[in-house]
Structures are given as C-alpha cells and as structure tokens.
Amino acid sequence: MHGMDRLNDETYMRLALQLAEQARGQTGINPVVGCVLVKDGRIVGMGAHLQRGSHHAEINAILMAGSDAEGSTAYVTLEPCSHHGRTPPCSERLVTERVKRVVVACVDPNPAVAGTGIELLRNHGIEVRVGVLEEEARSMNEAFNKYITTRIPWVTLKTAVTLDGRIASRTGDSKWISGEASRELVHTLRHRHQAIMVGVDTVIADNPQLTTRLSVPGLQPIRVIVDSKLRLPLDAQVVTDRNARTLVITTQSASIEQMMKLNAMGVGVMKCGDGSRVDLGLALAMLGEREICSVLLEGGGTLNGAMLDAGLVDKVMMFIAPKIIGGGSQAPSAFEFAGMDRMSDAIAIDRLQMERVGDDCCLIGYPRYERSKPACSPES
C-alpha cells in the first residue's frame, strides 16, 4: 500500500474515532463505534452507535450514503458484528450494499464476534485492512473490552488530593480540594460510567448528590453505596432526591427492618458476603450480572484502599491540587489500607499520563498487581 493510501486511511479513521468519542457513555454495555464511508475521494456517509438496541454505526453511515454505499470504503473503529443480537449483523449488510473495501481499527473482543465479521467480509471478496489507529480505538472501549470477556465491571478510581496527599483537612473539610475545571471533568466521567460507587462514611460526612451536572443534560449513573451495617441515613440526598437510582451493597447480617425501610423509599439493597464486611469482589460480579459494565469509584480512603488491595481497580485518575493542608494522621489520605512490608510489593501504575486541568494536575494510569490478589477484601 502506498504511503498516501495509508495516510488517507488514518485520516478517515480518525474522523470515525471522533464520531465514536461523542457517544461515550450512551451505549450501556455496548461499545462505542464510529463509521465513515468514502467513495471517489469524498465522504458519502457517517455514523455512530448512539444507544443500545439502535442502529449500529455502519448502518447509520449506509443509510446516509444511500446508493453511494456501493463501491465505497468503510472505515470502522471496531470490527463489524457477525451475529444476530438486538440488531442484524453489520458485516452482512456491508456485503449486501456491495461495499468495496473495509478498514477496521481493532478486532471485536466479544467472543460472539472475535474475527468472524472480518472473515465473513473477506469470504465475500471484500478487501479488509485491520489495525489502523488500533490503540486509540481499543482505549476508547476499555470498559467494554473488560466486561465483554469477564462480565466484571471496569473500575475507574477517581480521587482529588492536596500536594501532601490529603483528601480532606483534619476537621474533615474537603470543599474544594480541586478546582472548577477538575470538578467539571468529574461530571463528564460520571456521564461516561454506568455507576458511581462510594462508601457510606462519605455519604454520612458529605451528604453528596452523586449526580451528573453538566452545562448540557448528562446521563445519570446508578449510585452504589457500600454499607455493611446499613447505616445510610434515610434523609440522605441519595435516598430522597430521586434524581438517579440508588443501590446499597451490604452483608447477609444487615438489618431486615432497615432494608425494608430503604426499599420502601425506592432504594435497592444487594447482599454481598456472609461476614461482617462487604465482599467487594462478589459485589462487582453481582453488578456485572445487572449489566453494569463500568463503575466510577469516588470513595474515601478506606474504600479506595480496600478496592486497590483486592486488585479490583482498573484505572486511577488522581487530581492533584497545588495546595498543602497538613494535619498528620488526622487528615485522611486517598488510600487507607494495611499496605506492604516491601517497596517491591507496591502497586505500580503503568502507562502513566499527566494532564493539566485548570490549576490542577491529573495523573492517569493503570495499576499493575504483581503480588497475588486476595480472594476478597472487606469494606465497612
């Protein structure tokens, strides 16, 4: 392939990625996908997958192109599906429309697809190129990629700390550590995750809304409260405001009476674990059974530490504010857990990125768990 052809492939694929990016958070347990159809040097169709159960990106692009779909090149950020789900297979539709060539960013990790869509296209004489801007496309669907292969939700841990690593002052005051730009970005993160998880102590201390508040309307994730003893106040905003669904994760020993009171107020209760503390690994598995594929962890230090210690966090986003608060052991830190005896056992953060957000610095990375994971980890 000539250099100019490769450049054109990347140019059109980047446009397809931009189309997909705009729909992040809207597709539930489905991936975000963008598609661009090009014929005789001009774009004839564009589309994105906007909602689970609706037309896939390829179909939206084909509908826009009409008769111009025949003989075109399709640029798709994810392998066209080959199975009958809520919608017919896109790979078959591309064949029916007589598309000449298909350029794919990455293979679909869904075991129901996993290369069969590409194989179907090639078996019908369509030229297929795979791997254009693959890393960008894979990163965009990192939550889907994990969930579709494990049925366990992707967990993004978000925290805001001072330069000396504190998430609140020694009196418990935390408003506000990070700046306005960082807080705006957090609302975008909420829009893009299906659930927000916090510990009950955070609710008792701050009485947060845990909702998405953007300049334009955003999607409201399920609010998940980890509460082993059902101490959640019945007058907490997450119980009374009805702005989003609330689910409390507790234990088998929790009060039936309190559970019934929460149920009567529209709050779901899910029992995870026979001990005195919530089994967080089981909780994530049960959330996955409810088709929740992504969780934004906004816990305090204890929940953050327990989730990390159990190897349950997939991604960390730490907003560091240019402030020093002091307070010693009375000022809570972002990660509270027993810790390791040796530095060699520390949880390393891979693929670290640094971004400036207003006056804050945001560190983004992926924990690497080299020691053996405990079977479960407790939380209050």
Disulfide bonds with the S-S distance in Angstrom:
none
